[in-house]
Amino acid sequence: MKSTYYFFLCMIALLGGQHAAQAHAIWLESDAFGTKGKAQQVRVYYGEYATGEMEKTADWYSDLRSIEVYVLKPDQSAVKLTLEDKGDYFESTFTPEADGNYLLYTTHPAKDLGGQMRYEFTSQIAVQVGGASELAAGKLPYQLMAPVKKHRAGGQVTLVLTKDGQPVKDQDVLVMTSAGWSKTYKTDAQGQIQVEALWPGNYVAEYSHVEKVGGSWHGKEYTSAWQGLTTSFKVN
């Protein structure tokens, strides 16, 4: 429990409040490849991936336990998944009915503020079924995606950060592994980073930012908004 990593910044245990919310993140996990007519498993975690802190669902921040996960199908229709509480994570399945690319995503603005900051937790991953095809734009403004392919240890993985389909440059993206390694990369003019796939295993990447916006949220005033966006990929 010592480093910074796997889907997000660290420091204070989850007790509620500003630092607790920033210290942890939501991330989705699923196999990058699916099969038409076969159930595809999806899991939702909350915690600090780099340090192996997967919070029990009963301890999730604010009202994150009411999180909703959707699958965006190749025909661009979105279906809400039914989540089952497994104690350490939530789990669901969906069965692809056609070849193409599927996008799993969730976004949840937490009910409780941290001081005067509002928190929004977002995660997304792609699943490819059948032959390769272009990944359609998602339902969310920001996207952080890794290509759907078999990543090998010793190679590199290209991640792309976009907003409304346009590259987002000069932004920090934190990449974490289950081995306890983490590194912050800066996106280039194409919104890309090149990640060294040093070890086999699961990787989580996060982009987070704060906007100076204000308003009222569940009867309380806020002056800024934080969003954490994550994706995950596997290296063999």
C-alpha positions in Angstrom: 0.0 0.0 0.0 2.8 2.4 -0.8 2.8 3.8 -4.3 0.5 5.7 -6.6 -1.3 3.7 -9.2 -4.2 1.7 -10.8 -6.8 4.1 -11.5 -5.9 7.0 -9.4 -4.3 9.3 -7.1 -3.8 8.4 -3.6 -3.3 9.4 0.0 -6.2 9.4 2.4 -8.6 6.6 3.0 -12.2 7.0 1.9 -14.0 8.8 4.6 -15.9 11.3 2.5 -14.8 14.8 1.8 -12.6 16.5 -0.8 -9.3 14.6 -0.3 -11.0 11.2 0.1 -12.9 11.6 -3.2 -9.7 12.7 -5.1 -7.7 9.8 -3.7 -9.8 7.1 -5.3 -11.4 6.3 -8.6 -13.9 4.1 -10.4 -12.7 1.8 -13.1 -14.3 -0.9 -15.4 -12.7 -4.2 -16.3 -13.6 -6.6 -19.1 -11.9 -8.7 -21.7 -11.0 -6.6 -24.7 -12.4 -9.3 -27.0 -15.9 -10.8 -27.0 -17.8 -13.5 -28.9 -21.2 -13.1 -30.5 -23.8 -15.0 -28.5 -21.6 -15.5 -25.5 -22.0 -13.6 -22.2 -19.3 -11.0 -21.6 -18.3 -10.3 -18.0 -17.9 -6.7 -16.7 -16.7 -5.6 -13.3 -16.8 -2.2 -11.6 -14.2 -1.4 -8.9 -13.6 1.6 -6.7 -10.4 2.4 -4.9 -6.7 3.0 -5.5 -5.4 0.6 -8.1 -1.7 1.4 -7.8 -1.7 0.4 -4.1 -4.1 -2.5 -4.4 -6.8 -0.8 -2.4 -10.1 -2.1 -3.7 -12.7 -0.8 -1.4 -15.6 -3.0 -0.2 -18.8 -1.8 -1.9 -20.3 -1.0 1.5 -17.5 1.6 1.9 -17.8 3.3 -1.5 -17.7 7.1 -1.4 -21.0 9.0 -1.1 -23.7 7.4 -3.2 -21.4 5.6 -5.7 -23.1 2.3 -4.9 -26.0 3.6 -7.1 -23.7 3.8 -10.1 -25.1 2.8 -13.5 -23.2 1.1 -16.3 -24.2 1.1 -19.9 -23.1 -0.7 -23.1 -23.1 1.2 -26.3 -23.8 -1.3 -29.1 -22.5 -1.1 -32.7 -25.9 0.3 -33.8 -25.4 3.2 -31.3 -28.2 2.1 -29.0 -27.3 2.1 -25.3 -28.5 -0.6 -22.8 -28.3 -0.3 -19.0 -26.7 -3.3 -17.4 -27.9 -5.0 -14.2 -25.2 -4.9 -11.6 -24.8 -7.5 -8.9 -23.0 -6.6 -5.6 -20.1 -9.0 -5.0 -18.8 -7.3 -1.9 -15.5 -6.2 -3.4 -16.9 -5.0 -6.7 -20.1 -4.9 -8.8 -20.4 -7.4 -11.7 -22.6 -7.7 -14.7 -22.7 -9.5 -18.1 -24.0 -8.6 -21.5 -24.3 -10.9 -24.6 -23.2 -9.3 -27.9 -25.8 -10.0 -30.6 -23.7 -8.8 -33.6 -20.1 -8.3 -34.6 -18.6 -4.8 -34.1 -17.3 -2.6 -31.3 -19.0 -2.2 -28.0 -18.3 0.6 -25.5 -18.9 0.1 -21.8 -19.2 3.3 -19.9 -20.3 4.8 -16.6 -20.4 8.4 -15.3 -21.7 9.3 -11.8 -21.6 12.8 -10.1 -21.4 11.9 -6.4 -24.2 13.3 -4.2 -21.9 14.6 -1.5 -19.6 17.6 -2.1 -16.0 17.6 -0.9 -15.9 21.1 0.7 -17.1 23.2 -2.2 -16.1 20.8 -4.9 -18.4 18.5 -6.9 -17.0 15.1 -7.9 -17.8 13.1 -11.0 -16.5 9.6 -11.6 -16.3 8.3 -15.2 -14.8 5.2 -16.8 -15.0 3.5 -20.2 -13.6 0.5 -22.0 -14.1 -1.0 -25.5 -14.9 -4.6 -26.4 -14.4 -5.9 -29.9 -16.6 -8.7 -31.3 -15.7 -10.3 -34.6 -13.7 -8.4 -37.2 -12.1 -5.1 -36.6 -14.1 -1.9 -37.3 -13.9 1.8 -36.4 -14.8 2.5 -32.8 -17.8 4.9 -32.9 -17.8 8.1 -30.8 -19.1 7.5 -27.3 -21.9 9.2 -25.4 -19.5 11.2 -23.1 -17.7 14.5 -24.0 -14.3 13.2 -22.8 -12.9 9.8 -24.0 -9.6 8.1 -22.9 -9.2 5.0 -24.9 -6.6 2.3 -25.7 -6.8 0.4 -29.0 -8.5 -3.0 -28.8 -5.6 -5.3 -29.6 -3.4 -7.9 -27.9 -0.8 -5.9 -26.1 2.5 -7.6 -25.4 5.0 -6.9 -22.6 8.0 -5.1 -23.9 6.0 -3.1 -26.4 4.1 0.2 -26.3 0.4 1.0 -25.9 -1.0 4.2 -27.5 -3.7 5.9 -25.5 -5.8 8.8 -26.9 -7.5 11.6 -25.0 -10.3 13.5 -26.8 -13.1 15.9 -26.0 -16.0 16.0 -28.4 -14.0 14.0 -30.8 -11.0 16.4 -30.8 -7.6 15.6 -29.4 -6.7 17.1 -26.0 -3.1 18.1 -25.8 -0.7 19.0 -23.0 -2.6 17.1 -20.3 -1.3 14.7 -17.7 -2.5 11.1 -17.8 -1.6 8.8 -15.0 -0.9 5.2 -15.9 -0.8 2.5 -13.2 -0.2 -1.3 -13.0 -1.2 -4.0 -10.6 2.6 -4.4 -10.0 2.6 -1.1 -8.1 4.3 0.9 -10.9 2.9 4.3 -12.0 4.0 7.1 -14.4 2.5 10.3 -15.5 2.5 11.1 -19.3 1.8 14.3 -21.2 -0.5 14.1 -24.2 0.9 15.4 -27.5 -0.8 17.5 -30.2 -2.8 14.4 -31.3 -4.0 13.8 -27.7 -1.8 10.7 -27.5 0.6 9.1 -25.0 2.9 6.2 -25.6 2.9 3.8 -22.6 5.7 1.4 -22.0 4.1 -2.0 -21.4 6.8 -3.1 -19.0 5.1 -6.1 -17.4 2.1 -8.4 -18.1 -1.0 -7.7 -16.2 -3.8 -5.1 -16.0 -3.2 -1.4 -16.5 -5.4 1.5 -15.5 -5.1 5.0 -16.9 -6.7 8.2 -15.5 -7.2 11.7 -16.7 -8.6 14.1 -14.1 -9.2 17.8 -14.2 -10.9 20.6 -12.2 -13.1 23.3 -13.7 -13.9 26.6 -11.9 -17.7 26.3 -12.2 -20.3 26.9 -9.6 -23.8 26.0 -8.8 -26.2 24.2 -6.4 -26.0 20.5 -6.0 -28.5 18.6 -3.7 -29.1 21.9 -1.9 -25.5 22.8 -1.4 -23.4 25.4 -3.2 -20.2 24.4 -5.0 -17.5 26.5 -6.7 -15.5 23.9 -8.7 -16.0 20.5 -10.3 -13.6 17.6 -10.5 -13.9 14.8 -13.0 -11.9 11.6 -13.0 -11.9 9.6 -16.3 -10.4 6.1 -16.4 -9.9 3.3 -18.8 -8.2 -0.1 -18.5 -6.3 -2.5 -20.7 -4.4 -5.8 -20.4 -0.9 -6.6 -21.4 0.1 -10.3 -22.0 
